[in-house]
């Protein structure tokens, strides 16, 4: 969350959301709503890095797999691709 890096449209939509959330009773607010209100004018990051680790490992394994030699295309496998389009 960094308003200085957002487009005008994104900033406007976020401010509209903040105004709508600000009208709610603070006891009825969910944790993300309270965090949204506190983030106004600040740079915030709510991600928990430990949850990103499996995703990063998956991406890394896919990138390594892409660097390998592609499988040889045979006539029958080529026909399979032609019929899909």
Secondary structure, 3 states (H helix, E strand, C coil): CEHHHCCHHHHHHHHHHHHHHHCCCHHHCCHHHHHHHHCCCCECCCCCHHHHHHHHHHHHHHHHHHHCCCCCCCHHHHHHHHHHC
